[in-house]
Amino acid sequence: MWRRLGSATLISAVLIVLAPGNQAWAAEVPVPPENLLTDQGKGKLTAADKDFVTKVRLAGLWEIPAGELAQDLSENNRIKRIGRSIADQHTELDKLALDAGAKLKIDLPDEPNEDQQGWLDEMAGAQGKEFDQIYIDRLRAAHGKIFPAIANIRASTENDTVRKLAQQANQFVMTHMTLLESSQLVDFADLAAAAATAAPAAKAPAAQAPAQQLASQATAGGLTGANMGFILAALAGGLAVGVFATKQLAGGRRGGYRSNNRRVRYYGQ
């Protein structure tokens, strides 16, 4: 019976894996409709919220001209298309940031900051493959830094206008990261090293004896005092039952079993 049940389960699993692409397993990546979020400027506005709207505005102030530079200084049609797409999309995102700033009465900048202007100057002094690498490196690094900031604001802001801008910015930034990575010029090892430097790994805890590990895990999961004793008692009881069942089974095997009123011995007995 157990063999038949196991076979049926295995067959079902294989059929699920091999199911055609139009079954329930083939779901597309969801993109939330815009009308699910309100945009009325309601809710507490924090300094972090204001900083986020400012950063979205600043991104457009240098990435739009960077995309224009790509049209003149790159010799790679793929880089030109990436630059054109990102510049056009940032033009749309910039409008959203300006609308949010006006609604929330946030004073937004009209020029890129010092670092961003430096990146633009660096690009303007290069061309061809050198320009391509600088363009991809600078934009991919910048998008990698703003990406977690967007997630934090989206998850924590109390203001509905900022929440909606974060939702929209998230879609833009993910698209831009993918476009930049399609150039095949992104050094992911460099990105990982930069992230590790910015956020060093937490120090690993000292090794614990097995008994100490069990106690600490139990405490972390809320298992203390009486309920820990209950679990240990249950484990001990389960072990005793297992030993008894094993002895009974071993005894039955030594004596063989009866079939059709005849004594049948196992091989080797």
For each residue, the residues with C-beta under 8 A, 3 or more apart:
1: 4 5
2: 5 6
3: 6 7
4: 1 7 8
5: 1 2 8 9
6: 2 3 9 10
7: 3 4 10 11
8: 4 5 11 12
9: 5 6 12 13
10: 6 7 13 14
11: 7 8 14 15
12: 8 9 15 16
13: 9 10 16 17
14: 10 11 17 18
15: 11 12 18 19
16: 12 13 19 25
17: 13 14
18: 14 15
19: 15 16 23 25
20: 23
21: 26
22: 26
23: 19 20 26
24: 27
25: 16 19
26: 21 22 23
27: 24 30
28:
29:
30: 27
31: 171
32: 36 37 167
33: 36
34: 37 164 168
35:
36: 32 33
37: 32 34 160 163 164 167
38: 42 160 164
39: 103 160 161 164
40: 160 161
41: 103 104 159 160 161
42: 38 159 160 161
43: 157 158 159 160 162 163
44: 158 159
45: 49 50 104 158 159 162
46: 49 50 157 158 159
47: 50 51
48: 51 52 152 153 156 157
49: 45 46 52 53 104 153 157 159 162
50: 45 46 47 53 54 104 106
51: 47 48 54 55
52: 48 49 55 56 149 150 153 157 162 165 166
53: 49 50 56 57 97 100 101 104 106 108 162 165
54: 50 51 57 58 101 106 108 109
55: 51 52 58 59 146 149
56: 52 53 59 60 93 94 96 97 100 165 169
57: 53 54 60 61 94 97 98 101 108 109
58: 54 55 61 62 109 112 113 116
59: 55 56 62 63 90 93 142 146
60: 56 57 63 64 90 91 93 94 97
61: 57 58 64 65 94 109 110 111 112 116
62: 58 59 65 66 112 116 117 119 120
63: 59 60 66 67 86 87 90 139 142
64: 60 61 67 68 87 90 91 94
65: 61 62 68 69 87 120
66: 62 63 69 70 83 86 87 119 120 123 135 138 139
67: 63 64 70 71 83 84 85 86 87 88 90
68: 64 65 71 72 83 87
69: 65 66 72 73 83 120 123 124 131 135
70: 66 67 73 74 79 80 82 83 84 87 131 135
71: 67 68 74 80 83 84
72: 68 69
73: 69 70 123 124 126 127 128 131
74: 70 71 79 80 83 127 128 131 132 135
75: 127 128 129
76: 79 80 129 132
77: 80 81
78: 81 82 182 183
79: 70 74 76 82 83 131 132 135 136 183
80: 70 71 74 76 77 83 84
81: 77 78 84 85
82: 70 78 79 85 86 179 180 182 183
83: 66 67 68 69 70 71 74 79 80 86 87 135
84: 67 70 71 80 81 87 88
85: 67 81 82 88 89 179
86: 63 66 67 82 83 89 90 139 176 179 180
87: 63 64 65 66 67 68 70 83 84 90 91
88: 67 84 85 91 92
89: 85 86 92 93 172 175 176
90: 59 60 63 64 67 86 87 93 94 172
91: 60 64 87 88 94 95
92: 88 89 95 96 172
93: 56 59 60 89 90 96 97 168 169 172
94: 56 57 60 61 64 90 91 97 98
95: 91 92 98 99
96: 56 92 93 99 100 165 168 169
97: 53 56 57 60 93 94 100 101 108 165
98: 57 94 95 101 102 108
99: 95 96 102 103
100: 53 56 96 97 103 104 106 161 162 164 165
101: 53 54 57 97 98 104 105 106 107 108
102: 98 99 105
103: 39 41 99 100 161
104: 41 45 49 50 53 100 101 159 161 162
105: 101 102
106: 50 53 54 100 101
107: 101
108: 53 54 57 97 98 101
109: 54 57 58 61 112 113
110: 61
111: 61 117
112: 58 61 62 109 116 117 120
113: 58 109 116 117
114: 117 118
115: 118 119
116: 58 61 62 112 113 119 120
117: 62 111 112 113 114 120 121
118: 114 115 121 122
119: 62 66 115 116 122 123 134 138
120: 62 65 66 69 112 116 117 123 124
121: 117 118 124 125
122: 118 119 125 126 134 138
123: 66 69 73 119 120 126 131 134 135 138
124: 69 73 120 121
125: 121 122
126: 73 122 123 130 131 134
127: 73 74 75 130 131
128: 73 74 75 131 132
129: 75 76 132 133
130: 126 127 133 134
131: 69 70 73 74 79 123 126 127 128 134 135
132: 74 76 79 128 129 135 136 183 185
133: 129 130 136 137 185
134: 119 122 123 126 130 131 137 138
135: 66 69 70 74 79 83 123 131 132 138 139
136: 79 132 133 139 140 180 183 185 186
137: 133 134 140 141 185 186 187
138: 66 119 122 123 134 135 141 142
139: 63 66 86 135 136 142 143 176 180
140: 136 137 143 144 177 180 181 186 191
141: 137 138 144 145 191 194
142: 59 63 138 139 145 146
143: 139 140 146 147 173 176 177 180
144: 140 141 147 177 191 194 195
145: 141 142 148 149
146: 55 59 142 143 149 150 169 173
147: 143 144 150 151 170 173 174 177
148: 145 151 152
149: 52 55 145 146 152 153
150: 52 146 147 153 154 166 169 170 173
151: 147 148 154 155 170
152: 48 148 149 155 156
153: 48 49 52 149 150 156 157 162 163 166
154: 150 151 157 163 166 167 170
155: 151 152
156: 48 152 153
157: 43 46 48 49 52 153 154 162 163 166
158: 43 44 45 46
159: 41 42 43 44 45 46 49 104 162 163
160: 37 38 39 40 41 42 43 163 164
161: 39 40 41 42 100 103 104 164 165
162: 43 45 49 52 53 100 104 153 157 159 165 166
163: 37 43 153 154 157 159 160 166 167
164: 34 37 38 39 100 160 161 167 168
165: 52 53 56 96 97 100 161 162 168 169
166: 52 150 153 154 157 162 163 169 170
167: 32 37 154 163 164 170 171
168: 34 93 96 164 165 171 172
169: 56 93 96 146 150 165 166 172 173
170: 147 150 151 154 166 167 173 174
171: 31 167 168 174 175
172: 89 90 92 93 168 169 175 176
173: 143 146 147 150 169 170 176 177
174: 147 170 171 177 178
175: 89 171 172 178 179
176: 86 89 139 143 172 173 179 180
177: 140 143 144 147 173 174 180 181
178: 174 175 181 182
179: 82 85 86 175 176 182 183
180: 82 86 136 139 140 143 176 177 183 186
181: 140 177 178 186
182: 78 82 178 179
183: 78 79 82 132 136 179 180 186
184:
185: 132 133 136 137
186: 136 137 140 180 181 183 191
187: 137 190 191
188: 191 192
189: 192 193
190: 187 193 194
191: 140 141 144 186 187 188 194 195
192: 188 189 195 196
193: 189 190 196 197
194: 141 144 190 191 197 198
195: 144 191 192 198 199
196: 192 193 199 200 201
197: 193 194 200
198: 194 195
199: 195 196
200: 196 197
201: 196
202:
203:
204:
205: 208
206:
207:
208: 205 212 213 216
209: 212 213
210: 213 214
211: 214 215
212: 208 209 215 216
213: 208 209 210 216 217
214: 210 211 217 218
215: 211 212 218 219
216: 208 212 213 219 220
217: 213 214 220 221
218: 214 215 221 223 224 228 231
219: 215 216 222 223 224
220: 216 217
221: 217 218
222: 219
223: 218 219 227 228 231
224: 218 219 227 228
225: 228 229
226: 229 230
227: 223 224 230 231
228: 218 223 224 225 231 232
229: 225 226 232 233
230: 226 227 233 234
231: 218 223 227 228 234 235
232: 228 229 235 236
233: 229 230 236 237
234: 230 231 237 238
235: 231 232 238 239
236: 232 233 239 240
237: 233 234 240 241
238: 234 235 241 242
239: 235 236 242 243
240: 236 237 243 244
241: 237 238 244 245
242: 238 239 245 246
243: 239 240 246 247
244: 240 241 247 248
245: 241 242 248 249
246: 242 243 249 250
247: 243 244 250 251
248: 244 245 251 252
249: 245 246 252 253
250: 246 247 253 254
251: 247 248 254 255
252: 248 249 255 257
253: 249 250 256 266
254: 250 251 269
255: 251 252
256: 253 263 264 265 266 269
257: 252 264
258: 261 262 263 264
259: 262 264
260:
261: 258
262: 258 259
263: 256 258
264: 256 257 258 259
265: 256 269
266: 253 256 269
267:
268:
269: 254 256 265 266
